[in-house]
Amino acid sequence: MNAVVEKINSEDWIEICALDDLIINDGVCALVGDDQVAIFRTGRGDEVYAISNFDPIGKASVLSRGIVGDLNGRPVVASPLYKQHFDLETGACLEDESETVKTYETRITKSGMIEVKNS
């Protein structure tokens, strides 16, 4: 699922989709401003993370297609290209500390919509 986002509210939070539209431990890509953002629903389904979709090692916008998991208690996505793991909370690459991806704030509204902060 790729989402083109149209609704921006006054606080610069962008509505992406309903939480129930996302599969647990899977990712989607959405356009947030001018950025491709990979959005992941993890855990029991009530945790949502957003990072840049661009894999700085593979040099391609593919992270939303990665494998979501947990390494030593850290939520991660493994790039589908070279399998480096990116921490979904910090954006740090676990195999190469010199590489990181941008992270975005997320929230779930009372009506069950996922929003990403356009920063």
Backbone as a printed PyTorch tensor [residue, N CA C, xyz], in Angstrom:
tensor([[[  0.8450,  -1.1780,   0.0000],
         [  0.0000,   0.0000,   0.0000],
         [  0.8840,   1.2330,   0.0000]],

        [[  0.7270,   2.0890,  -0.9710],
         [  1.3880,   3.3820,  -1.0130],
         [  0.3180,   4.4420,  -0.8940]],

        [[  0.5610,   5.4150,  -0.0500],
         [ -0.4440,   6.4420,   0.1970],
         [  0.0810,   7.7950,  -0.2440]],

        [[ -0.7310,   8.5310,  -0.9790],
         [ -0.4410,   9.9250,  -1.2640],
         [ -1.3080,  10.7220,  -0.3100]],

        [[ -0.6530,  11.5090,   0.5110],
         [ -1.3470,  12.1750,   1.6020],
         [ -1.8010,  13.5610,   1.1710]],

        [[ -3.0370,  13.8880,   1.4710],
         [ -3.5840,  15.1690,   1.0690],
         [ -3.9790,  16.0520,   2.2400]],

        [[ -4.3330,  15.4800,   3.3600],
         [ -4.8670,  16.2630,   4.4660],
         [ -3.7610,  16.6830,   5.4270]],

        [[ -3.5700,  17.9710,   5.5890],
         [ -2.6130,  18.5080,   6.5490],
         [ -3.3960,  19.3860,   7.5110]],

        [[ -3.2380,  19.1480,   8.8160],
         [ -3.9670,  19.9880,   9.7580],
         [ -3.0880,  21.1480,  10.2090]],

        [[ -3.6150,  21.9850,  11.0490],
         [ -2.9520,  23.2280,  11.4130],
         [ -1.6630,  23.0250,  12.2050]],

        [[ -1.4450,  21.8600,  12.7800],
         [ -0.2320,  21.6080,  13.5520],
         [  0.8400,  20.9110,  12.7290]],

        [[  0.6630,  20.8230,  11.4310],
         [  1.5940,  20.1320,  10.5360],
         [  1.6340,  18.6250,  10.7480]],

        [[  0.5780,  18.0630,  11.2850],
         [  0.4320,  16.6080,  11.3410],
         [ -0.3110,  16.1950,  10.0820]],

        [[  0.1860,  15.1790,   9.4050],
         [ -0.4070,  14.7190,   8.1560],
         [ -1.0970,  13.3850,   8.3940]],

        [[ -2.3660,  13.3310,   8.0470],
         [ -3.1390,  12.1040,   8.1950],
         [ -2.7490,  11.1390,   7.0780]],

        [[ -2.3570,   9.9260,   7.4710],
         [ -1.8940,   8.9310,   6.5070],
         [ -3.0030,   7.9470,   6.1430]],

        [[ -3.4950,   7.2230,   7.1280],
         [ -4.5340,   6.2200,   6.8970],
         [ -5.0480,   5.7540,   8.2520]],

        [[ -6.0570,   4.9020,   8.2240],
         [ -6.5760,   4.3250,   9.4630],
         [ -5.6020,   3.2610,   9.9660]],

        [[ -5.4540,   3.1810,  11.2840],
         [ -4.5920,   2.1640,  11.8920],
         [ -4.9790,   0.7770,  11.4010]],

        [[ -6.2590,   0.5190,  11.2950],
         [ -6.7390,  -0.7990,  10.8640],
         [ -6.4150,  -1.1120,   9.4060]],

        [[ -5.9850,  -0.1000,   8.6310],
         [ -5.5910,  -0.3400,   7.2460],
         [ -4.2140,  -0.9870,   7.1440]],

        [[ -3.4130,  -0.9150,   8.2240],
         [ -2.0620,  -1.4580,   8.1980],
         [ -2.0140,  -2.8450,   8.8130]],

        [[ -1.2220,  -3.6990,   8.2080],
         [ -1.0010,  -5.0470,   8.7220],
         [  0.0840,  -4.9740,   9.7900]],

        [[ -0.1220,  -5.6700,  10.8990],
         [  0.8700,  -5.6850,  11.9760],
         [  2.1740,  -6.2880,  11.4580]],

        [[  3.2960,  -5.6480,  11.8250],
         [  4.6490,  -6.0500,  11.4340],
         [  4.8680,  -5.9930,   9.9280]],

        [[  4.2840,  -4.9660,   9.3270],
         [  4.4600,  -4.7200,   7.9030],
         [  4.6190,  -3.2200,   7.7070]],

        [[  5.0860,  -2.8050,   6.5430],
         [  5.2950,  -1.3960,   6.2770],
         [  4.5630,  -0.9190,   5.0440]],

        [[  4.3570,   0.3810,   4.9860],
         [  3.8110,   1.0490,   3.8120],
         [  4.6290,   2.3120,   3.5760]],

        [[  4.5210,   2.8470,   2.3850],
         [  5.2080,   4.0860,   2.0520],
         [  4.1710,   5.1620,   1.8010]],

        [[  4.4230,   6.3590,   2.3440],
         [  3.5360,   7.4960,   2.1300],
         [  4.3740,   8.7200,   1.8140]],

        [[  3.8160,   9.6150,   1.0330],
         [  4.4750,  10.8720,   0.7400],
         [  4.0760,  11.8760,   1.8090]],

        [[  5.0670,  12.3590,   2.5580],
         [  4.8430,  13.3350,   3.6250],
         [  5.6100,  14.5880,   3.2150]],

        [[  4.8860,  15.6040,   2.7960],
         [  5.5520,  16.7500,   2.2000],
         [  6.2300,  16.2790,   0.9250]],

        [[  7.5380,  16.4650,   0.8420],
         [  8.3070,  15.9950,  -0.3120],
         [  9.0640,  14.7030,  -0.0210]],

        [[  8.8670,  14.1310,   1.1590],
         [  9.6400,  12.9630,   1.5880],
         [  8.8420,  11.6670,   1.4780]],

        [[  9.5100,  10.6150,   0.9990],
         [  8.9380,   9.2760,   1.0780],
         [  9.2100,   8.7550,   2.4840]],

        [[  8.1390,   8.3740,   3.1760],
         [  8.2520,   7.9300,   4.5610],
         [  7.7250,   6.4980,   4.6700]],

        [[  8.5290,   5.6360,   5.2980],
         [  8.1280,   4.2530,   5.5620],
         [  7.4380,   4.2200,   6.9230]],

        [[  6.2380,   3.6740,   6.9550],
         [  5.4370,   3.6380,   8.1850],
         [  5.1860,   2.1850,   8.5470]],

        [[  5.4260,   1.8670,   9.8350],
         [  5.3350,   0.4850,  10.2990],
         [  4.4140,   0.3970,  11.5110]],

        [[  3.5750,  -0.6270,  11.5180],
         [  2.7370,  -0.9600,  12.6710],
         [  3.3370,  -2.2130,  13.2860]],

        [[  3.7140,  -2.1420,  14.5730],
         [  4.4590,  -3.2430,  15.1800],
         [  3.8250,  -3.7100,  16.4860]],

        [[  4.5080,  -4.6670,  17.1160],
         [  4.0740,  -5.1640,  18.4170],
         [  2.7250,  -5.8320,  18.3410]],

        [[  1.8730,  -5.4600,  19.2710],
         [  0.4950,  -5.9700,  19.2820],
         [ -0.3880,  -5.1700,  18.3400]],

        [[  0.2180,  -4.2640,  17.5900],
         [ -0.5370,  -3.4910,  16.6190],
         [ -0.8300,  -2.0750,  17.0390]],

        [[ -0.4070,  -1.6960,  18.2540],
         [ -0.7080,  -0.3520,  18.7270],
         [  0.5110,   0.5620,  18.7150]],

        [[  1.6210,   0.0980,  18.1310],
         [  2.8200,   0.9100,  18.0170],
         [  3.0400,   1.2370,  16.5470]],

        [[  3.2660,   2.5210,  16.2580],
         [  3.4820,   2.9570,  14.8820],
         [  4.7600,   3.7800,  14.8310]],

        [[  5.6110,   3.4490,  13.8660],
         [  6.8750,   4.1560,  13.6720],
         [  6.9450,   4.6660,  12.2460]],

        [[  7.6960,   5.7500,  12.0420],
         [  7.9100,   6.2850,  10.7030],
         [  9.3660,   6.6940,  10.5530]],

        [[  9.9760,   6.2280,   9.4730],
         [ 11.3550,   6.5740,   9.1450],
         [ 11.4190,   6.9050,   7.6570]],

        [[ 12.5270,   7.4900,   7.2460],
         [ 12.7330,   7.7240,   5.8230],
         [ 12.6750,   6.3960,   5.0800]],

        [[ 12.0950,   6.4010,   3.9140],
         [ 12.0200,   5.1860,   3.1030],
         [ 13.3380,   4.9070,   2.3800]],

        [[ 14.2600,   5.8780,   2.3780],
         [ 15.5130,   5.7560,   1.6280],
         [ 16.5630,   4.9780,   2.4140]],

        [[ 17.0410,   3.8880,   1.8390],
         [ 18.1120,   3.0830,   2.4200],
         [ 19.4400,   3.7210,   2.0080]],

        [[ 20.1890,   4.3150,   2.9570],
         [ 21.4210,   5.0040,   2.6020],
         [ 22.5500,   4.0640,   2.1670]],

        [[ 22.4480,   2.8030,   2.4740],
         [ 23.4850,   1.8420,   2.0820],
         [ 23.1890,   1.2970,   0.6880]],

        [[ 21.9510,   0.9080,   0.4470],
         [ 21.5610,   0.3980,  -0.8620],
         [ 21.2550,   1.4920,  -1.8720]],

        [[ 21.1480,   2.7300,  -1.3910],
         [ 20.8800,   3.8990,  -2.2410],
         [ 19.5770,   3.7650,  -3.0350]],

        [[ 18.5210,   3.2930,  -2.3430],
         [ 17.2130,   3.1390,  -2.9840],
         [ 16.1150,   3.3510,  -1.9460]],

        [[ 14.9640,   3.7640,  -2.4060],
         [ 13.8080,   3.9780,  -1.5240],
         [ 13.0310,   2.6770,  -1.3830]],

        [[ 13.4380,   1.8630,  -0.4020],
         [ 12.8980,   0.5020,  -0.2820],
         [ 12.5890,   0.0610,   1.1490]],

        [[ 12.8640,   0.8880,   2.1520],
         [ 12.7510,   0.4000,   3.5370],
         [ 11.3370,  -0.0270,   3.9080]],

        [[ 10.3130,   0.5650,   3.2970],
         [  8.9410,   0.1550,   3.6120],
         [  8.6790,  -1.3000,   3.2190]],

        [[  9.5230,  -1.8590,   2.3610],
         [  9.3930,  -3.2490,   1.9140],
         [ 10.2410,  -4.2130,   2.7410]],

        [[ 10.8990,  -3.6930,   3.7810],
         [ 11.7800,  -4.5100,   4.5990],
         [ 11.0390,  -5.4180,   5.5620]],

        [[ 11.8080,  -6.2690,   6.2200],
         [ 11.2560,  -7.2060,   7.2000],
         [ 11.3090,  -6.5610,   8.5770]],

        [[ 10.1600,  -6.4880,   9.2310],
         [ 10.0420,  -5.8650,  10.5520],
         [ 10.2690,  -6.9260,  11.6160]],

        [[ 11.0130,  -6.5400,  12.6570],
         [ 11.2640,  -7.4870,  13.7320],
         [ 11.7640,  -6.7980,  14.9810]],

        [[ 12.4180,  -7.5840,  15.8130],
         [ 12.9150,  -7.1200,  17.1050],
         [ 14.3120,  -7.7100,  17.2970]],

        [[ 15.2880,  -6.8540,  17.5630],
         [ 16.6340,  -7.3180,  17.8780],
         [ 17.0140,  -6.7910,  19.2460]],

        [[ 17.1870,  -7.6960,  20.1850],
         [ 17.5500,  -7.3280,  21.5570],
         [ 16.6150,  -6.2780,  22.1480]],

        [[ 15.3310,  -6.4320,  21.8860],
         [ 14.3320,  -5.5190,  22.4380],
         [ 14.1320,  -4.2360,  21.6540]],

        [[ 14.8260,  -4.0760,  20.5530],
         [ 14.7100,  -2.8780,  19.7310],
         [ 13.8580,  -3.1780,  18.4990]],

        [[ 12.8370,  -2.3640,  18.2180],
         [ 12.0680,  -2.5810,  16.9880],
         [ 12.9060,  -2.1500,  15.7950]],

        [[ 13.0030,  -3.0230,  14.7930],
         [ 13.8580,  -2.7580,  13.6420],
         [ 13.1710,  -3.1430,  12.3400]],

        [[ 13.7300,  -2.6180,  11.2460],
         [ 13.3850,  -3.0860,   9.9090],
         [ 14.6930,  -3.4650,   9.2290]],

        [[ 14.6960,  -4.6220,   8.5660],
         [ 15.8550,  -5.0690,   7.7930],
         [ 15.6410,  -4.6410,   6.3510]],

        [[ 16.6170,  -3.9310,   5.8090],
         [ 16.5160,  -3.4940,   4.4250],
         [ 16.3590,  -4.6960,   3.5060]],

        [[ 15.4760,  -4.6040,   2.5130],
         [ 15.3280,  -5.7230,   1.5820],
         [ 16.5310,  -5.8800,   0.6440]],

        [[ 17.4400,  -4.8910,   0.6200],
         [ 18.5850,  -4.9780,  -0.2880],
         [ 19.7590,  -5.7270,   0.3300]],

        [[ 20.3620,  -5.1620,   1.3730],
         [ 21.5580,  -5.7630,   1.9540],
         [ 21.3400,  -6.2470,   3.3840]],

        [[ 20.1220,  -6.1620,   3.8610],
         [ 19.6910,  -6.7200,   5.1570],
         [ 20.2190,  -5.9950,   6.3880]],

        [[ 20.7510,  -4.7630,   6.2370],
         [ 21.1070,  -4.0010,   7.4270],
         [ 19.8360,  -3.6850,   8.1910]],

        [[ 19.9620,  -3.6360,   9.5200],
         [ 18.8310,  -3.3650,  10.3970],
         [ 18.8420,  -1.8960,  10.8190]],

        [[ 17.7030,  -1.2380,  10.6780],
         [ 17.5500,   0.1430,  11.1150],
         [ 16.5880,   0.1820,  12.2910]],

        [[ 17.0180,   0.8090,  13.3740],
         [ 16.2040,   0.9550,  14.5780],
         [ 15.0360,   1.8860,  14.2530]],

        [[ 13.8190,   1.4230,  14.4890],
         [ 12.6390,   2.2220,  14.1540],
         [ 12.4370,   3.4100,  15.0960]],

        [[ 13.0360,   3.3700,  16.2780],
         [ 12.9060,   4.4890,  17.2190],
         [ 13.9360,   5.5850,  16.9640]],

        [[ 15.1620,   5.1960,  16.6250],
         [ 16.2500,   6.1720,  16.4930],
         [ 16.7210,   6.4020,  15.0710]],

        [[ 16.4470,   5.4570,  14.1700],
         [ 16.9340,   5.5420,  12.7990],
         [ 18.3440,   5.0110,  12.6140]],

        [[ 19.0070,   4.5850,  13.6930],
         [ 20.3880,   4.1150,  13.6160],
         [ 20.4770,   2.7620,  12.9110]],

        [[ 21.5270,   2.6060,  12.1070],
         [ 21.8220,   1.3200,  11.4920],
         [ 22.6040,   0.5010,  12.5110]],

        [[ 22.1450,  -0.6920,  12.8300],
         [ 22.7870,  -1.5050,  13.8600],
         [ 24.1170,  -2.0960,  13.4020]],

        [[ 24.2840,  -2.2830,  12.1100],
         [ 25.5270,  -2.8630,  11.6050],
         [ 26.5860,  -1.8120,  11.2530]],

        [[ 26.1730,  -0.5700,  11.0490],
         [ 27.0980,   0.4920,  10.6550],
         [ 26.6780,   1.7870,  11.3430]],

        [[ 27.3220,   2.0980,  12.4520],
         [ 26.9440,   3.2550,  13.2690],
         [ 27.0520,   4.5840,  12.5320]],

        [[ 27.7800,   4.6200,  11.4140],
         [ 27.9120,   5.8730,  10.6680],
         [ 26.6850,   6.1650,   9.7970]],

        [[ 25.8000,   5.1900,   9.6620],
         [ 24.6030,   5.3580,   8.8280],
         [ 23.3500,   5.4870,   9.6970]],

        [[ 22.4940,   6.4400,   9.3590],
         [ 21.2050,   6.6080,  10.0240],
         [ 20.1630,   7.0240,   8.9960]],

        [[ 18.9090,   6.8560,   9.3580],
         [ 17.8080,   7.3810,   8.5550],
         [ 16.9870,   8.3230,   9.4300]],

        [[ 16.3460,   9.2540,   8.7980],
         [ 15.5280,  10.2310,   9.5120],
         [ 14.3180,   9.5360,  10.1200]],

        [[ 13.9590,   9.9270,  11.3360],
         [ 12.7470,   9.4220,  11.9820],
         [ 11.7000,  10.5250,  12.0240]],

        [[ 10.4500,  10.1410,  12.1040],
         [  9.3270,  11.0680,  12.1490],
         [  8.4410,  10.7340,  13.3430]],

        [[  7.9120,  11.7520,  13.9730],
         [  6.9490,  11.5240,  15.0540],
         [  5.6560,  10.9830,  14.4610]],

        [[  5.0230,  10.0600,  15.1870],
         [  3.7270,   9.5270,  14.7720],
         [  2.7490,   9.6250,  15.9340]],

        [[  1.4860,   9.5780,  15.6000],
         [  0.4520,   9.4900,  16.6260],
         [ -0.7730,   8.8240,  16.0130]],

        [[ -1.5860,   8.2870,  16.9080],
         [ -2.8570,   7.6920,  16.5100],
         [ -3.9510,   8.5440,  17.1280]],

        [[ -4.8430,   9.0450,  16.3130],
         [ -5.9060,   9.9130,  16.8110],
         [ -6.9840,   9.0970,  17.5080]],

        [[ -7.8650,   9.7870,  18.2140],
         [ -8.9780,   9.1060,  18.8930],
         [ -9.8680,   8.3630,  17.9070]],

        [[ -9.9170,   8.8510,  16.6860],
         [-10.7470,   8.1860,  15.6670],
         [-10.0090,   7.0410,  14.9700]],

        [[ -8.7520,   6.7490,  15.4100],
         [ -8.0190,   5.6130,  14.8760],
         [ -7.2150,   5.8990,  13.6200]],

        [[ -6.9300,   7.1640,  13.3570],
         [ -6.1370,   7.5290,  12.1830],
         [ -4.6650,   7.6970,  12.5670]],

        [[ -3.7770,   7.2570,  11.6860],
         [ -2.3430,   7.4520,  11.8840],
         [ -1.9810,   8.8010,  11.2800]],

        [[ -1.2310,   9.5750,  12.0600],
         [ -0.7270,  10.8600,  11.5780],
         [  0.7830,  10.8970,  11.7640]],

        [[  1.4600,  11.5720,  10.8370],
         [  2.9100,  11.7460,  10.8800],
         [  3.1910,  13.2340,  10.9070]],

        [[  4.1350,  13.6220,  11.7630],
         [  4.5220,  15.0340,  11.8690],
         [  5.3790,  15.4010,  10.6710]],

        [[  4.9780,  16.4350,   9.9680],
         [  5.7270,  16.9340,   8.8090],
         [  6.7960,  17.8770,   9.3210]],

        [[  8.0150,  17.3330,   9.4980],
         [  9.0880,  18.1620,  10.0510],
         [ 10.2740,  18.2560,   9.1280]]])
